[in-house]
Amino acid sequence: MTIHFDNSYARLPEQLFTRQAAAPVPDPTLVRLNEPLAGELGLDADWLASPDGVAMLAGNSFPDGAAPLSMAYAGHQFGNWVPQLGDGRALLIGEVVDVNGERRDIQLKGSGPTPWSRRGDGRAALGPVLREYIVSEAMAALAVPTTRALAAVTTGEYVIREDRLPGGVLTRVAASHIRVGTFQYFFARRDHEAVRALADHVIDRHDPDARNADNPFAAMLEGAIARQARLIARWLSLGFIHGVMNTDNMTLSGETIDYGPCAFLDEYDPQKVFSSIDQFGRYAYGNQPSIGHWNLANLAQSLVPLLDADADKAVETAKELLEGYGTAFANAYAAEMTAKIGIATPRDGDVTLAQDLLKLMADDAADFTNTFRALSGLGRDAGNADDDFLDQFVERDAASGWLSAWRTRLSGEKRDDAARIAAMKATNPAIIARNHQVEAAIGAGYAGDLSIFHALTEALADPFADRMSDDPLTQPPAPDEVVHQTFCGT
């Protein structure tokens, strides 16, 4: 098999990465191959599922043209500066240009120790591999910019975490793996040549129009700000909590990356935290927009040497661009939330109407996904279907009052009910990767039963389709199924 690699990152200055091979595993076995994604990448799915293909997916061998390397980066973790992080358990094995002409990274996670492993084993347990496969592909189906899962394999060996666990390797695909922390690493070392080389690479890869701007690096920063604003607004619209928004987990491409202690809300609570390591709620659901701004401020600081030869002017440029984040996020959030309540022609007061619903949901701990999905099926006139919506609330009278206000607002819309309902159902999913279902798939996977993992992954590929009201995938967790904490898995 020949993979037509074109490894642009490997052509950058060598202080940006370390070239190395993966650590072989004894018995790689394919768990799941994402055949549609393989097709997008122009890769032969049959070969990837063959023994030679599985050997590559496990890191035991690479085809000609691969350039395996681990990337250098730093980052603020929970607000604390860590000057050296890097790919401690991952290798970028190469880049391909997909069938749409887009450049994509192919990376192995769990491929063994690297110079950045900080005395870790560089491996991954099977559970985090299954979690990232499930959730990243669910996010892709929900139209969220995200890294993708090409394959998952078991390794035939065990890793030691909180227990002795089967090992796995995830093959991850991304528009790139360049992070805010990648820029921070070199800025902190005053290696401005590396910062410039990295910024030029980002412009070529993600912001080619910036090359023609009066200040290409300012235009690049503006693009990164816009992408993050849209991404976080999309997260909020789906009840998603990233869980660990460190600067080393924010990409310049605007894709969601690193599905460790991530989770979706069941009951709506803007202060909800799942991550076991987020003891003070820094990355709570409702804090994500402000953390996005904080992270982007660190990116802007790293780019100051490039923004202007005059340091004071460079700082002013960075500040002006960062001020645009609030507007960009507010606009993106307004578009998401007005679409969720069926408004095609937004006007003043519509976001407040959506937020009034969220407040009622928070007061009654209403299920985030099921409330918006139930709303999606309602007509302009009251009917029996109203109960599906009202049943999400304890205070039905208050929810009924909101419905009346919503219907009054709909009277100003030109779309008929059928078109609006179809649009709302294409915006508000019937199913999400609920935490208890993901945990059930992981637990069964550790016990050797991957059927739940496969069934869940396949169902989540079509999240907007109508489902029966008693479908288990639409149900919130029972009291004994509630997931209170999620874990990174490193």
C-alpha positions in Angstrom: 0.0 0.0 0.0 1.3 3.4 -0.9 0.0 6.4 1.0 0.7 9.7 -0.7 2.1 11.6 2.3 3.0 15.2 1.9 4.5 16.1 5.3 4.7 19.9 5.5 5.1 20.0 9.2 8.2 17.8 9.0 9.7 20.4 6.7 9.6 23.1 9.4 12.6 23.9 11.6 13.5 20.8 13.6 13.2 22.4 17.0 9.4 22.2 16.5 9.4 18.4 16.8 11.4 15.2 17.4 11.6 12.5 14.7 11.1 9.0 16.1 9.4 5.7 15.6 6.6 4.3 17.6 7.2 1.6 20.2 5.9 -1.7 18.8 3.0 -3.6 20.4 2.8 -7.4 20.7 -0.6 -8.2 19.2 -2.4 -5.4 17.4 -6.1 -6.2 16.7 -8.5 -4.0 14.9 -11.5 -2.8 17.0 -13.1 -0.5 14.5 -12.2 1.2 11.2 -14.0 4.3 10.0 -14.4 3.3 6.4 -16.3 6.5 5.3 -13.4 8.6 6.7 -10.9 6.4 5.1 -12.6 7.1 1.8 -12.5 10.8 2.4 -8.8 10.6 3.0 -8.3 8.6 -0.2 -7.1 5.6 1.7 -7.9 1.9 0.9 -10.1 0.6 3.7 -9.5 -3.0 2.8 -5.8 -2.5 3.1 -6.2 -0.6 6.4 -8.1 -3.6 7.8 -5.4 -6.1 6.6 -2.6 -7.2 8.8 -0.2 -4.7 7.2 -2.7 -1.9 7.7 -3.4 -2.8 11.3 0.3 -2.9 11.9 0.5 0.7 10.7 -2.5 1.7 12.9 -0.7 0.3 15.9 2.6 1.9 15.1 4.4 -1.4 14.4 5.4 -0.3 10.8 4.9 2.6 8.5 4.6 2.8 4.7 7.1 4.7 2.7 6.6 8.4 2.9 5.6 8.5 6.6 7.5 10.9 8.7 6.7 10.0 12.3 7.3 12.8 14.8 6.2 14.1 18.2 5.4 17.8 18.4 6.7 20.3 20.9 4.3 22.5 22.8 3.8 24.1 26.2 0.6 25.3 27.9 -1.4 26.7 30.7 -3.0 23.8 32.5 -5.9 25.0 34.7 -4.3 28.4 34.6 -0.9 27.2 35.6 2.0 27.7 33.3 3.8 24.4 32.2 6.8 25.3 30.0 7.2 21.9 28.4 4.5 19.5 27.5 4.5 18.1 23.9 3.2 14.8 22.5 3.8 12.5 25.4 1.9 9.6 23.9 1.3 10.5 20.3 3.0 10.5 16.9 2.1 12.5 13.8 2.9 9.9 11.2 2.2 12.1 8.2 -0.1 14.3 6.3 -2.4 13.5 3.3 -4.4 15.7 1.0 -7.9 14.3 1.0 -10.3 13.9 -1.9 -11.6 17.4 -1.3 -8.1 18.9 -1.6 -7.9 19.5 2.2 -4.7 18.7 4.1 -5.2 16.3 7.0 -2.9 15.0 9.8 -2.8 11.3 10.6 -1.7 10.8 14.2 -1.4 7.8 16.5 -2.4 8.2 20.2 -1.0 5.7 22.6 2.0 4.8 20.4 4.6 4.8 23.2 7.0 7.1 25.0 8.5 10.2 23.4 10.9 12.8 24.7 7.9 14.7 26.0 6.4 11.8 28.1 7.6 13.1 31.4 8.4 9.6 32.7 5.0 8.3 31.4 4.6 5.1 29.5 3.3 6.8 26.3 0.5 4.3 26.1 -3.3 4.6 26.2 -5.8 2.4 27.9 -8.6 1.0 25.8 -11.3 3.0 27.6 -10.0 6.5 26.6 -9.5 5.2 23.0 -13.2 4.1 22.9 -14.4 7.3 24.5 -12.5 9.5 21.9 -13.8 7.4 19.0 -17.4 7.6 20.2 -17.5 11.2 21.1 -15.4 12.7 18.3 -17.4 10.9 15.7 -20.6 11.9 17.5 -19.4 15.5 17.4 -18.7 15.2 13.6 -22.2 14.0 13.0 -23.5 17.0 15.0 -21.6 19.3 12.6 -19.1 20.4 15.3 -15.6 21.1 14.0 -13.6 18.3 15.4 -10.7 15.9 15.1 -11.9 12.5 13.8 -11.3 8.9 14.6 -10.0 6.8 11.7 -9.4 3.6 13.7 -9.1 2.0 17.1 -6.9 -1.1 17.8 -6.1 -3.1 20.9 -2.4 -3.8 21.5 -2.3 -7.2 23.2 -0.7 -5.6 26.3 -1.8 -4.0 29.5 -1.2 -0.5 30.9 -1.2 0.4 34.5 -3.6 3.3 35.5 -6.0 3.0 38.4 -5.9 -0.7 37.5 -4.3 -3.0 35.1 -6.1 -2.2 31.8 -6.0 -3.4 28.2 -4.1 -1.1 25.9 -5.3 0.6 22.8 -4.2 3.0 20.0 -6.4 5.6 18.4 -5.7 6.9 14.9 -6.7 10.5 14.9 -7.3 12.7 11.9 -7.1 16.5 12.2 -6.9 19.6 10.0 -3.7 20.1 12.0 -2.5 19.5 15.6 -1.1 23.0 16.1 -2.2 24.4 19.4 -2.1 27.7 21.3 0.5 26.0 23.4 2.7 25.3 20.4 3.2 29.0 19.9 3.6 29.5 23.7 6.4 27.0 23.8 8.6 29.0 21.4 7.5 32.4 22.6 8.6 31.5 26.1 12.0 30.5 24.8 12.2 33.8 22.8 12.7 31.7 19.7 11.0 34.2 17.4 12.2 32.5 14.3 10.3 29.4 15.3 7.2 31.5 16.1 7.4 33.1 12.7 7.9 29.7 10.9 4.9 28.3 12.8 2.7 31.3 12.0 3.6 31.2 8.3 2.7 27.5 8.3 -0.7 28.2 10.0 -1.4 30.9 7.3 -0.6 28.5 4.5 -2.7 25.8 6.1 -5.6 27.5 7.6 -5.7 31.2 6.6 -4.3 31.5 3.0 -6.3 34.7 2.4 -4.3 36.3 5.3 -1.2 36.2 3.1 -2.7 39.1 1.1 -3.6 41.2 4.1 -1.8 44.3 5.1 -0.7 42.5 8.3 -0.8 38.7 7.6 -0.1 37.7 11.1 -2.9 39.9 12.5 -5.2 38.4 9.9 -4.2 35.0 11.0 -4.9 35.8 14.7 -8.3 37.3 13.6 -9.1 34.0 11.9 -8.2 31.9 14.9 -10.4 34.1 17.1 -13.4 33.8 14.8 -13.0 30.0 14.6 -12.8 29.6 18.4 -15.8 31.8 18.9 -17.9 29.7 16.5 -16.7 26.5 18.0 -17.5 27.3 21.6 -20.9 28.7 20.6 -21.6 25.4 18.9 -20.5 23.5 22.0 -22.9 25.4 24.2 -25.8 24.9 21.7 -25.4 21.1 22.2 -24.7 21.1 26.0 -21.1 19.9 25.5 -18.5 20.4 28.1 -14.9 20.0 26.9 -13.6 19.5 30.5 -10.0 20.5 30.0 -9.7 23.7 28.0 -6.0 24.2 28.6 -4.1 26.2 26.1 -2.5 23.0 24.8 -6.0 21.7 24.0 -7.0 24.6 21.8 -6.2 24.3 18.1 -5.5 27.0 15.6 -7.7 25.1 13.1 -10.8 25.7 15.3 -11.4 21.9 15.8 -12.3 20.3 19.1 -9.4 18.2 20.2 -8.5 15.9 23.1 -11.7 14.2 24.4 -10.5 13.3 27.9 -12.9 14.3 30.7 -15.5 15.6 28.2 -19.2 15.2 28.7 -22.7 16.3 27.5 -25.2 17.8 29.9 -28.1 15.7 30.9 -30.0 18.2 33.1 -29.2 21.8 32.2 -26.9 23.4 34.7 -24.6 26.3 33.5 -22.2 25.6 36.4 -21.9 21.9 35.7 -18.5 20.3 35.9 -17.7 16.6 35.2 -13.9 16.5 35.1 -12.4 14.8 38.1 -9.4 17.2 38.0 -11.4 20.4 37.7 -11.8 20.9 41.4 -12.7 24.6 41.2 -15.0 24.7 38.2 -12.6 26.6 35.9 -13.9 24.7 32.9 -17.6 24.5 33.8 -20.1 24.5 31.0 -21.0 28.2 31.4 -17.3 29.3 31.7 -16.2 28.0 28.4 -16.7 31.3 26.4 -14.5 33.3 28.9 -11.9 30.6 28.9 -11.8 30.7 25.1 -11.0 34.4 25.4 -8.3 33.8 28.0 -6.7 31.2 25.9 -6.8 33.4 22.8 -5.1 36.2 24.8 -2.2 33.8 25.4 -2.0 33.2 21.7 -2.1 36.9 21.0 0.8 37.4 23.5 2.8 34.8 21.7 2.3 36.6 18.3 3.2 40.1 19.6 6.8 39.9 18.1 5.2 39.4 14.7 2.4 41.9 14.8 4.5 45.0 14.6 8.2 46.0 14.9 7.0 48.6 17.5 6.2 46.6 20.6 3.6 49.1 21.8 1.8 49.1 18.5 1.9 45.3 18.4 0.2 45.1 21.8 -2.5 47.5 20.7 -3.1 45.5 17.6 -3.4 42.3 19.7 -5.8 44.0 22.1 -8.0 45.3 19.3 -8.3 41.9 17.8 -9.1 40.3 21.1 -11.9 42.8 21.6 -13.5 41.3 18.6 -13.9 38.0 20.3 -16.9 39.1 22.3 -18.8 40.2 19.3 -17.8 37.1 17.3 -19.0 34.8 20.1 -22.2 36.8 20.7 -23.1 36.6 17.0 -22.3 32.9 16.8 -24.2 32.1 20.0 -27.2 34.1 18.9 -27.3 32.3 15.6 -27.1 28.9 17.3 -29.8 29.6 20.0 -32.3 31.3 17.7 -32.0 28.3 15.3 -32.7 26.0 18.3 -36.0 27.8 19.0 -37.0 27.9 15.4 -36.3 31.5 14.5 -35.3 32.0 10.9 -35.3 35.8 10.8 -33.8 36.8 14.2 -34.6 40.2 15.8 -34.0 41.9 19.0 -35.3 39.9 22.0 -34.9 36.4 20.4 -31.7 35.5 22.4 -33.5 36.7 25.6 -36.4 34.4 24.7 -34.0 31.5 24.3 -32.2 32.4 27.6 -35.6 32.6 29.4 -36.1 28.9 28.4 -32.6 28.0 29.6 -33.4 29.6 33.0 -36.6 27.6 33.3 -34.6 24.5 32.4 -31.9 25.3 35.0 -34.6 25.9 37.7 -36.2 22.5 37.0 -33.1 20.5 36.0 -34.8 19.8 32.7 -32.9 17.6 30.3 -31.1 19.7 27.8 -31.3 17.5 24.7 -34.8 16.2 25.3 -36.3 19.6 26.0 -35.1 21.2 22.8 -36.0 18.1 20.8 -39.5 18.1 22.2 -39.9 21.8 21.4 -38.9 21.0 17.8 -42.1 19.0 17.2 -44.6 21.6 18.4 -46.9 23.6 16.1 -48.0 27.2 16.4 -51.1 26.1 18.1 -51.3 24.2 21.4 -51.8 20.4 21.1 -51.3 17.0 22.6 -47.6 17.2 21.7 -47.2 20.0 24.2 -47.0 17.4 27.0 -43.8 16.0 25.6 -42.3 19.4 26.2 -44.0 20.3 29.5 -43.2 16.9 31.0 -39.5 18.0 31.1 -40.4 20.6 33.8 -41.6 20.5 37.4 -43.2 23.9 37.1 -45.4 23.2 34.1 -47.3 26.5 34.4 -44.1 28.5 34.0 -43.0 26.4 31.0 -46.5 26.8 29.5 -46.2 30.5 29.9 -42.9 30.4 28.0 -44.6 28.4 25.2 -47.2 31.1 24.8 -44.5 33.7 24.4 -42.7 31.5 21.9 -45.8 31.0 19.9 -46.5 34.7 19.9 -43.0 35.2 18.5 -43.5 32.5 15.8 -46.5 34.6 14.5 -43.9 36.9 13.1 -42.1 34.2 11.1 -42.9 33.5 7.5 -42.0 29.8 7.5 -44.9 27.3 7.8 -44.8 24.8 10.6 -43.6 21.9 8.5 -40.5 23.8 7.3 -39.8 25.2 10.8 -40.2 21.8 12.4 -37.9 20.2 9.9 -35.3 22.9 10.5 -35.5 22.6 14.2 -35.1 18.8 14.1 -32.0 19.2 12.0 -30.6 21.5 14.7 -31.8 19.8 17.9 -30.5 16.2 18.0 -32.7 13.3 19.2 -29.7 11.6 20.7 -26.2 12.6 22.0 -23.3 10.6 23.4 -24.8 10.5 26.9 -22.2 9.9 29.6 -23.8 6.8 31.1 -24.0 5.2 27.6 -20.4 6.0 26.8 -19.4 4.6 30.2 -21.4 1.4 29.6 -19.6 0.9 26.2 -16.2 1.4 27.9 -17.0 -1.0 30.8 -18.2 -3.7 28.4 -15.2 -3.1 26.2 -12.9 -3.7 29.1 -14.7 -7.0 29.7 -14.2 -8.0 26.1 -17.6 -7.1 24.7 -17.4 -4.4 22.1 -21.0 -4.7 20.8 -22.2 -1.8 22.9 -19.4 0.4 21.5 -20.2 -0.5 17.9 -24.0 -0.1 18.3 -23.6 3.3 20.0 -21.1 4.6 17.5 -23.4 3.6 14.6 -26.5 5.1 16.2 -24.7 8.4 16.9 -23.8 8.7 13.2 -27.4 9.8 12.6 -28.3 11.9 15.7 -31.1 14.0 14.1 -33.3 11.2 13.0 -36.6 10.7 14.8 -36.6 7.9 17.3 -39.3 6.2 19.4 -40.0 7.9 22.7 -39.0 4.7 24.6 -35.7 4.3 22.7 -33.0 3.8 25.4 -30.6 6.2 23.6 -33.1 9.1 24.2 -33.4 8.4 27.9 -31.6 10.3 30.6 -29.7 8.2 33.1 -31.5 6.4 35.9 -30.4 7.5 39.4 -27.9 4.6 39.6 -26.5 5.4 36.1 -25.7 9.1 36.6 -22.1 9.9 35.8 -20.7 12.4 38.3 -17.1 12.5 37.2 -15.2 11.9 34.0 -11.4 11.2 33.8 -8.6 12.1 31.5 -7.2 8.6 31.2 -3.5 9.6 31.0 
